[in-house]
Amino acid sequence: MGIVFFLIGLPEFKKSPKLTKKAKKDIIYIMSTLLTLLIFVVIVSWNIHTSGDLFLEGPLTPQMKLHWGQKVLILGLLEGLWAVITLKWLLPIFFDPLDLSKKQILVLVSGIAFSVVSGIYAMLDASLKSLALLCYGQEE
């Protein structure tokens, strides 16, 4: 751990091998920030993987499509919730309040909205197909 921070260039690690109070505080800030970002990356990658399974797999039964659509919807909502928690409460603890530009906010919101809309679309499509199967006994 000390080697990593020495390479990063924290002055406390270059002066002495002992951890000072300020160095410990810096380590906690860095590790907390990395953990916050790691959680966000895991949620986004899981969401992308699930969306890929939903839309790129072969023909799915309506029940499978409904299940995958629910997962994409829930992951999109979780992604949005974690983004708000992170940007409003967690990261400002470690840094000054973040001032995101309109472009950055637009990219963040559009990714979350795309995920939520695609999950809703998959669920509606699955519901309509299963309703058509019940009513007409055939797939449209």
C-alpha positions as CSV (number, residue, x, y, z in Angstrom):
1,M,0.0,0.0,0.0
2,G,2.8,2.4,0.9
3,I,4.5,1.7,-2.4
4,V,1.4,2.7,-4.3
5,F,1.1,6.0,-2.5
6,F,4.8,6.6,-2.8
7,L,4.4,6.2,-6.6
8,I,1.4,8.4,-6.6
9,G,3.4,11.1,-4.9
10,L,1.9,11.7,-1.5
11,P,4.5,13.8,0.4
12,E,4.0,11.9,3.7
13,F,5.2,8.7,2.2
14,K,8.3,10.2,0.6
15,K,9.5,11.9,3.9
16,S,9.2,9.0,6.3
17,P,8.0,5.4,6.2
18,K,5.8,5.9,9.3
19,L,2.1,6.9,8.8
20,T,1.2,10.3,10.0
21,K,-2.2,11.4,10.9
22,K,-2.6,13.4,7.7
23,A,-1.3,10.4,5.7
24,K,-3.9,8.1,7.3
25,K,-6.6,10.7,6.5
26,D,-5.4,10.9,2.9
27,I,-5.5,7.1,2.6
28,I,-9.0,6.9,3.9
29,Y,-10.1,9.6,1.4
30,I,-8.5,7.8,-1.5
31,M,-9.8,4.4,-0.6
32,S,-13.3,5.7,0.0
33,T,-13.3,7.5,-3.3
34,L,-12.0,4.4,-5.1
35,L,-14.6,2.2,-3.4
36,T,-17.4,4.6,-4.4
37,L,-16.3,4.5,-8.0
38,L,-15.8,0.7,-7.9
39,I,-19.4,0.2,-6.8
40,F,-20.6,2.5,-9.6
41,V,-18.6,0.6,-12.2
42,V,-19.9,-2.7,-10.9
43,I,-23.5,-1.5,-11.2
44,V,-23.0,-0.1,-14.7
45,S,-21.2,-3.1,-16.0
46,W,-23.8,-5.5,-14.6
47,N,-26.4,-3.3,-16.2
48,I,-24.7,-3.4,-19.6
49,H,-24.2,-7.2,-19.4
50,T,-27.9,-7.7,-18.5
51,S,-29.0,-5.3,-21.3
52,G,-26.8,-7.2,-23.8
53,D,-28.3,-10.5,-22.7
54,L,-31.8,-9.1,-23.1
55,F,-31.4,-7.6,-26.5
56,L,-28.7,-9.7,-28.1
57,E,-29.8,-13.2,-27.1
58,G,-31.8,-15.3,-29.5
59,P,-35.6,-15.5,-29.2
60,L,-36.6,-15.4,-25.6
61,T,-39.9,-16.6,-24.1
62,P,-42.1,-13.8,-22.8
63,Q,-41.5,-14.9,-19.2
64,M,-37.7,-14.7,-19.8
65,K,-38.0,-11.3,-21.5
66,L,-40.2,-10.0,-18.6
67,H,-37.6,-11.2,-16.1
68,W,-34.6,-9.7,-17.9
69,G,-36.6,-6.5,-18.4
70,Q,-37.3,-6.2,-14.7
71,K,-33.6,-6.7,-14.0
72,V,-32.6,-4.0,-16.4
73,L,-35.2,-1.6,-14.9
74,I,-34.1,-2.3,-11.4
75,L,-30.4,-1.9,-12.3
76,G,-31.1,1.4,-14.1
77,L,-33.0,2.7,-11.0
78,L,-30.1,1.5,-8.8
79,E,-27.6,3.2,-11.0
80,G,-29.5,6.4,-10.8
81,L,-29.9,6.2,-7.0
82,W,-26.2,5.4,-6.5
83,A,-25.3,8.3,-8.8
84,V,-27.4,10.7,-6.7
85,I,-26.1,9.4,-3.4
86,T,-22.5,9.5,-4.6
87,L,-22.6,13.0,-6.2
88,K,-24.8,14.7,-3.6
89,W,-23.6,13.1,-0.3
90,L,-20.6,10.8,-0.5
91,L,-18.0,12.6,-2.7
92,P,-18.6,16.0,-1.2
93,I,-17.5,14.6,2.2
94,F,-14.1,14.0,0.7
95,F,-13.9,16.8,-1.8
96,D,-15.5,20.2,-2.2
97,P,-19.0,20.1,-3.6
98,L,-18.9,18.9,-7.2
99,D,-20.0,21.3,-9.9
100,L,-20.9,19.2,-12.9
101,S,-21.4,20.8,-16.2
102,K,-24.7,20.5,-18.1
103,K,-23.0,18.1,-20.6
104,Q,-21.8,15.8,-17.8
105,I,-25.2,15.8,-16.2
106,L,-26.9,15.1,-19.5
107,V,-24.6,12.1,-20.2
108,L,-25.3,10.7,-16.7
109,V,-29.0,11.1,-16.9
110,S,-29.3,9.8,-20.5
111,G,-27.5,6.6,-19.6
112,I,-29.8,6.0,-16.6
113,A,-32.9,7.0,-18.7
114,F,-31.9,4.6,-21.5
115,S,-31.6,1.8,-19.1
116,V,-34.9,2.5,-17.4
117,V,-36.7,2.9,-20.8
118,S,-35.2,-0.2,-22.3
119,G,-36.3,-2.2,-19.2
120,I,-39.8,-0.9,-19.4
121,Y,-39.9,-1.6,-23.1
122,A,-38.8,-5.2,-22.6
123,M,-41.4,-5.7,-19.9
124,L,-44.2,-4.2,-22.0
125,D,-43.2,-6.2,-25.0
126,A,-43.1,-9.4,-23.0
127,S,-46.5,-8.6,-21.5
128,L,-48.1,-8.0,-24.9
129,K,-46.6,-11.2,-26.4
130,S,-47.9,-13.3,-23.5
131,L,-51.3,-11.6,-23.7
132,A,-51.4,-12.3,-27.5
133,L,-50.5,-16.0,-26.8
134,L,-53.3,-16.2,-24.2
135,C,-55.9,-14.6,-26.5
136,Y,-55.0,-16.0,-29.9
137,G,-52.9,-19.0,-29.0
138,Q,-50.2,-17.9,-31.5
139,E,-47.3,-15.6,-31.5
140,E,-47.6,-12.4,-33.5
